[in-house]
Amino acid sequence: MQLSLKPGASVAEVARAHGVNANQVFKWRRAFERGELSEASMALIPVTVTSLADQDRHTDEAARPAAGTIHIELPGRAMISVERGADSSLLRSILESLRK
């Protein structure tokens, strides 16, 4: 996002270079300008995406999560599992509490 704030920068080019939708970059910029984003909230965290085939190799049938489940692990802080149909406002509250 910071690259898009430089004089003469093209949001579309910055977004394309980083594989992000330009509309999302504009949304982040507006949030930043309103003071809704801090330096800490702009830090990236590593993400690992595993396929069902990977899960099959490493997990027995009983422990395998249901399709549509997202697992978020912040080592030493929290482990969150979000299942399909989860209340979005509750999830937002939980995730925002972890930013502090």
C-alpha positions as CSV (number, residue, x, y, z in Angstrom):
1,M,0.0,0.0,0.0
2,Q,2.8,2.4,0.8
3,L,4.1,2.1,-2.7
4,S,0.8,3.3,-4.0
5,L,1.2,6.5,-1.9
6,K,4.4,7.6,-3.6
7,P,4.2,10.6,-6.0
8,G,3.4,9.5,-9.5
9,A,2.6,5.9,-8.5
10,S,-0.1,4.1,-10.4
11,V,-2.4,2.1,-8.0
12,A,-3.3,-0.3,-10.8
13,E,0.4,-1.0,-11.6
14,V,1.3,-1.4,-7.9
15,A,-1.6,-3.8,-7.4
16,R,-0.8,-5.8,-10.6
17,A,2.9,-6.1,-9.6
18,H,1.8,-7.6,-6.2
19,G,-1.1,-9.8,-7.4
20,V,-3.7,-7.7,-5.6
21,N,-6.9,-6.2,-6.9
22,A,-6.6,-2.4,-7.5
23,N,-10.0,-1.9,-5.7
24,Q,-8.5,-3.5,-2.6
25,V,-5.5,-1.2,-2.7
26,F,-7.9,1.8,-3.0
27,K,-9.9,0.5,0.0
28,W,-6.6,0.2,2.1
29,R,-5.6,3.7,1.1
30,R,-8.9,5.2,2.2
31,A,-8.7,3.3,5.5
32,F,-5.1,4.5,6.0
33,E,-6.1,8.1,5.3
34,R,-8.9,7.9,7.8
35,G,-6.4,6.6,10.4
36,E,-8.0,3.1,10.5
37,L,-4.7,1.4,9.7
38,S,-1.6,1.6,11.9
39,E,2.0,0.6,10.9
40,A,1.4,-2.6,12.9
41,S,-1.7,-3.5,11.0
42,M,0.1,-3.1,7.7
43,A,2.6,-5.8,8.4
44,L,2.3,-9.0,6.4
45,I,2.1,-12.3,8.1
46,P,3.2,-15.6,6.5
47,V,0.4,-17.7,5.1
48,T,0.4,-21.4,4.3
49,V,-2.2,-22.9,2.0
50,T,-2.7,-26.7,2.1
51,S,-4.8,-28.7,-0.2
52,L,-7.1,-31.5,0.8
53,A,-4.5,-34.0,-0.6
54,D,-1.8,-32.5,1.8
55,Q,-4.2,-32.9,4.7
56,D,-5.0,-36.5,3.7
57,R,-1.2,-37.3,3.9
58,H,-0.7,-35.7,7.3
59,T,-4.0,-36.2,9.1
60,D,-6.2,-39.1,9.9
61,E,-9.9,-39.1,8.8
62,A,-11.3,-38.2,12.2
63,A,-9.0,-35.2,12.7
64,R,-9.4,-33.8,9.1
65,P,-11.3,-30.5,9.1
66,A,-14.6,-30.2,7.1
67,A,-14.5,-28.6,3.7
68,G,-14.9,-24.8,3.9
69,T,-12.9,-24.5,7.2
70,I,-10.2,-22.0,7.7
71,H,-7.5,-22.4,10.4
72,I,-5.6,-19.4,11.6
73,E,-2.6,-20.0,13.8
74,L,-0.7,-17.2,15.4
75,P,2.2,-19.0,17.2
76,G,2.2,-18.3,20.9
77,R,-1.0,-16.2,20.7
78,A,-4.0,-18.0,19.3
79,M,-5.4,-20.7,17.1
80,I,-8.7,-20.0,15.4
81,S,-10.9,-22.3,13.2
82,V,-13.6,-20.7,11.1
83,E,-16.2,-22.9,9.6
84,R,-18.5,-22.2,6.7
85,G,-21.4,-20.0,7.8
86,A,-19.5,-18.4,10.7
87,D,-20.9,-15.1,11.9
88,S,-18.9,-12.5,10.1
89,S,-19.3,-9.7,12.7
90,L,-18.2,-12.1,15.5
91,L,-15.1,-13.2,13.4
92,R,-14.2,-9.5,12.7
93,S,-14.4,-8.8,16.5
94,I,-12.1,-11.8,17.3
95,L,-9.6,-10.9,14.6
96,E,-9.5,-7.2,15.6
97,S,-8.9,-8.1,19.2
98,L,-5.8,-10.0,18.1
99,R,-4.3,-6.9,16.5
100,K,-4.0,-5.2,19.9
